[in-house]
């Protein structure tokens, strides 16, 4: 089998017809039919049933498409890298991050980094921690920022930061008048909680349990920024990563420190040997600078 046969097969499967595939590939419909017939002869089984001039995929065709799509993902990634090299010449950095940092600290780091390296192509994707681990572990991304529940086996890593949690409180809520929130203050209060697997959530639960406080969870969500959005709507009070609070005080959300302290801890992940690359080291330096700036702001969170 050859590339043109597989490309034609994929086009037919995704477009639903030989005529549409011909348009997409800018070839004639007979050329599509010929490529499909040649591929069927090569693989040794039928890929389509011909029903009233239509190509209806067989179960075997659907199985083959999975593998073909995987191959084309790698090819498309190669094409994108070639385009980056052509357009920028000096390389690229791909970053995957959990939302709390990917929407705040990482953009600041990108601004700092690009001021020094305007010709470097950067990719940023925001994902749950498990997906960040997959992207870096597979080598698709150079740098990952993940929460501390991440599986660290088989990946290079280092500690990134520890952020003291704050309580997100709706404006006008009785707790908004308190300078500090304690476990006892939360007895019977509707809570917006992070996902059970979140380590900060587990540490928070342990503090409440030790104080004999029964939590009243009304919503669970994996993202601190979503907790803030729900608290802003008056759904409940939530414990959040201060790195995710940007923009919410201006919209009326109140933040107060929680005592005893609970921390959100984050880890930097690297694909194999990425830490040896000069550009990666410089981007990590920009991340640390953005982190330290955020830490200094967090010492007196917006009221």
Secondary structure, DSSP 8 states (H G I E B T S, - for coil): --HHHHHHHHHHHHHSSHHHHHHHHTS-HHHHHHHHHHHHHHHTS--EEEETTEEEE-HHHHHHHHHHHHHHHHHHHHHHHHHHHHHHSS-EEEEEE-HHHHTTHHHHHHHHHHHH-TT-EEEEEE--HHHHHHHHHTTS-SEEEEETTS--TTSEEEEEEEEE-EEEE-TT-GGGG-SEEEGGGGTT-EEEEE-TT-HHHHHHHHHHHHTT---EEEEEES-HHHHHHHHHTTS-EEEE-GGG-TTTGGGT-EEEEEES--EEEEEEEE-TTGGGSHHHHHHHHHHHHHHHHHHHHHTT---
